[in-house]
Amino acid sequence: MGNVIASAVVSLDGFVATTEDEVGPLFDWYNNGPVEIYGTDPGRPFQVSQASADYISTAWGNVGVVLCGRHLFNITNGWEGIPPFGEHVVVATHQPPTDWPFPDAPFSFVSGIEQAVAKAQELAGDRDISLAAGNLTGQALRAGLIDELSYNLVPVIFGTGKRFFGDYAGDQLLLDDPNVIEGDRVTHLHYRVSKG
């Protein structure tokens, strides 16, 4: 079974978006380098530094399933039915869409974080699950379902917004020392959640 990896681009003060779901300069590094890289959609190229390209290729190459909440699914319009990376998307939601225009797309709609992770693990097999940051990450942390964190840190301070860990207010969690990759305008910090 692969790892469940909570992942997002984040400001220095821990936000993944503004309160209006704007990302501001958080995604600038996706287009500031000489190396072209793709997720699943050949129509969505990224231009990043070599260090970021190496990190992304390894991280995205191991992902079988993206797990997100209904809010991210809505604001991205379900990536037009194409997973951003991996082969499948699992959406944790209590209300599956009734007007989804891509019924044959590799998307599953599941209620509850435990059920959503179980479905993602079933679909991913030995590959990893990329869990979108936010309230879903907080729920998964409380349930002990996260193995790793991919914290892509951008040198900006938002002051307010939507947090990487959502409204998590649970126990303290110890992380192992990070693997640190310095990109251009982003530092990739990859942690394992300590199981001891």
N, C-alpha and C positions, 0 to 999 in steps of 0.2 A: 504494500500500500504506500502511495506517495505521501508527501507532507502537505499539510494545510498551512499556507503562507499568507498572512495578512500583508497586503501591499498597497502602497500609494505614494504619490509625490506629496511632500508636506513642507509647510513653512517652518522656520526656526521655532516659532511658538506653537507648533503642533496642529495647524489647520490644513485641511485638504481642499477647502473652498471657502468663499465668503458666505455670509448668510443668504445671499441671493444665488448661490451655486455658481459663481464666477470663479475662475482659477487664476486670474490675473497673470503674473509672471511665472507661476509654478510650472507651466509647460513650455516655457521658452527654450529650455535646453533640448527639447525634442527636435528643434529646428535650428541649432546653432553650430553644427559640426559638419565635417566633410564625409562622414560615413553614412551611407544610406542603409536603412534597416526597415524590415516590415514585420508586422504582426501577422494575422491571418488574412487581412484584406489587402490585396495587391494594389488597391486604389488609395491606400493610406500610408505613404512612405514617411519615414522619420529621417532626419539628418542630425546625427549626434557625433560626439567625440569618439575616438577609437576605444577609450576606456569604457565609456557608457555602452557602446555597441557590443563589446565583448561581454559585459555584464548582462545586458538585455538578451543577447543571443542565448546565453546559458540559462538564464532565468525563464524566459518565455519558451525556450525549446523544451523544457521539462514539464510545462504546464499542459494538462489534459483538459481541465475544466476551470472556467471562471465562475465564481460564486459571488453574486451581488444581491442587493436589496431592490425592492420595487422602485424606490425613488431614483436610484442611478439608472435602472432600466428605463424609466420614464424620460429622464432628462437627456439620455443618449438615443432615444427612440429605438432601444434595443439594438444599437449599432446596425440598424437596417437589416437585421436578421443574420449578420455575420459576426461570429465571436471575435472580440478584439485580438485574442490569441488563444491557442488551444483549439479543441474540436467541439466543445459544448459549453453552454452557459446554463447555470442553474440559478433561478431567481427565487429568493426567499420572499414569499408574499402570502398574505391571507386572502387576497383577491386576485386570482389570475385574470389577465386581460381577456375581455370578451370580443375585442375588435382587433386582435393582433394580425397585422396584414401579411405575416410571414409564417403561416401555420406549419410549413414543412421545414422551417429552420431548426437547427439543433439546440433548441431552448426547452428547458423544463421548468415548471412553476410548482414550487413546493412550499407548504406552510410550516413554519417553525425552523429555528436554526439547527437543532439536532437532526431533523428530518432532511433539511437541505444539505447538510454536510454528508449525511449517509448517502443521499442520492448522488452527490458529487463524487464521493469515493467509489461508489458502484460504477459510475461512468468513466472515471479517471483510471481505474485499475492501479497500475504501479506508477502512474504519473502524478505530478503535483496538482494541487488545487490552489488557485490564486483567489484569495478572499478580498473583496473590495473593502477599503477602510471606511469607518463611520460607525453608526450604531450597531451594524451587523458584527463588526469586529469586537465591540464591547460585549455583545451577547455571547460570541464565540469564546472570548477570554473567560467570562464568568463560567461557561460550561466546560472549560478545560480542553477546548477543541483545536487550539492553535499550536503548531509546532515551530513556526519560524515567523519572523517579521522582516519585511523588506521596506525599509524606511528611506525613501529617496529625498534627501534633505536639500532644499533650495534656500539660498541666502536672502530671505525676505521675511519681514515680520508683518503679519496680518492684523494683530490686535484683537480680532474677533472673527468668528466664522464657524465652520463645521470641523469638528475635531477628528483626528486620525482614529482615536479610540471611542468616538461617539460620547455617550454619557456614562462610560465605564466608571464605576465607583466601588469596585470589588477589592479583593485582597491584593497585597503587593505581590508582584511576580518578578522573579529574578531571571535575567537574561544572560546568556553566555557572552563572552567578548565578541564584538562585531567583526565581520569581514568588512573592510573599508576600501571602497574604490572611489578615487577622486576623478570625477568627470569635469566638464566645463559648465560652471554655474549649477552644479548638482554634486552632492556627495552621496554615494550609495552605501547605506549601512545595512548589513544583513546579519540578523541575530537569530540564534536558536533560543527557544524558550527553555530555561533550565527545568529539567524534570526532577531534580533532587530537591 
